[in-house]
């Protein structure tokens, strides 16, 4: 993987979910930052619809940046990007 690599965790066309816990373990081992796009999982996965992190029982602080496209789940326009204080 290069610094510009992107790995999709929820595939729109198949619904397959990548193993987020294993990827987070690699993140900790190799010290890289993770940007998680929750556009397709927000409102669908997790007990209360909060997405992949909730689905796998992980905390928001486990990834540095989380993004959402509002048109995917909420039928809106625009998007959101939230991050940890270390990524300011």
C-alpha positions as CSV (number, residue, x, y, z in Angstrom):
1,X,0.0,0.0,0.0
2,X,1.2,3.5,-0.8
3,X,0.3,6.6,1.1
4,X,-2.4,7.3,-1.5
5,X,-4.0,3.9,-1.3
6,X,-7.7,3.5,-0.6
7,X,-9.3,0.4,0.8
8,X,-13.1,0.0,0.7
9,X,-14.7,-1.6,3.7
10,X,-18.3,-2.0,2.5
11,X,-18.7,-2.7,-1.2
12,X,-21.7,-1.0,-2.7
13,X,-22.4,-3.5,-5.5
14,X,-22.1,-6.7,-3.4
15,X,-22.7,-5.7,0.2
16,X,-19.5,-7.5,1.3
17,X,-17.9,-6.1,4.4
18,X,-14.1,-6.1,4.9
19,X,-12.7,-7.3,8.2
20,X,-12.4,-3.9,10.0
21,X,-11.0,-5.3,13.3
22,X,-8.1,-7.0,11.4
23,X,-7.4,-3.8,9.5
24,X,-7.4,-1.8,12.8
25,X,-4.9,-4.3,14.2
26,X,-2.6,-3.7,11.2
27,X,-3.1,0.1,11.6
28,X,-1.8,-0.2,15.2
29,X,1.1,-2.4,14.2
30,X,2.3,-0.3,11.3
31,X,1.3,3.2,12.6
32,X,-0.8,4.5,9.8
33,X,-3.9,6.8,9.9
34,X,-7.2,5.5,8.8
35,X,-9.9,7.4,7.0
36,X,-13.2,5.5,7.2
37,X,-16.0,6.4,4.7
38,X,-19.3,5.5,6.4
39,X,-21.4,6.6,3.4
40,X,-22.9,3.2,2.7
41,X,-22.9,1.8,6.2
42,X,-24.3,4.8,8.1
43,X,-28.0,4.2,8.9
44,X,-27.7,0.5,7.9
45,X,-25.1,-1.3,9.9
46,X,-24.8,-1.5,13.7
47,X,-27.4,-1.8,16.4
48,X,-28.5,1.8,16.1
49,X,-27.4,2.4,12.5
50,X,-24.2,4.2,13.3
51,X,-22.2,2.2,10.7
52,X,-19.2,-0.1,10.5
53,X,-17.6,1.0,13.8
54,X,-20.7,0.2,15.7
55,X,-21.3,-3.0,13.7
56,X,-17.9,-4.3,14.9
57,X,-18.2,-2.9,18.4
58,X,-15.3,-0.4,17.9
59,X,-15.0,3.2,19.2
60,X,-14.9,6.3,16.9
61,X,-11.5,7.1,18.3
62,X,-10.1,3.9,16.6
63,X,-9.9,5.8,13.3
64,X,-8.6,9.3,12.7
65,X,-11.2,10.5,10.2
66,X,-14.8,9.4,9.4
67,X,-16.6,10.7,6.4
68,X,-20.2,10.5,5.3
69,X,-21.9,11.5,2.0
70,X,-25.4,12.7,3.1
71,X,-27.1,11.7,-0.2
72,X,-26.5,8.0,0.3
73,X,-28.5,7.4,3.4
74,X,-30.2,10.6,4.3
75,X,-31.3,11.8,0.8
76,X,-29.6,15.1,1.4
77,X,-26.8,17.0,-0.2
78,X,-23.3,17.6,1.0
79,X,-21.3,15.5,3.5
80,X,-19.6,15.4,6.9
81,X,-16.1,14.8,8.0
82,X,-15.2,14.3,11.6
83,X,-11.8,13.5,13.1
84,X,-9.7,13.2,16.2
85,X,-7.9,16.1,17.7
86,X,-4.6,14.8,16.4
87,X,-5.7,15.4,12.8
88,X,-6.3,19.1,13.0
